[in-house]
């Protein structure tokens, strides 16, 4: 699991069949200090995260295969939306 910040959404006119109807987000992974960790990634989201939200992510392929099917090439998905209070 890793934390990330949603920086936008992604759309595609041509995609793998298992991606049909799925919501894709662009997420910047974060270090433990809260800074950026590498390049932004594409993430599947069924929880309704929005731009600016902090999200808990998983790159467990098996979990995503259970959601999208065994042939999906997807890797990252939103696992949760932490309750962060200022």
Secondary structure as UniProt FT lines:
FT   STRAND          2..10
FT   HELIX           17..19
FT   TURN            20..21
FT   STRAND          23..30
FT   TURN            32..33
FT   STRAND          41..45
FT   TURN            51..52
FT   STRAND          54..58
FT   HELIX           61..68
FT   TURN            70..71
FT   STRAND          77..80
//
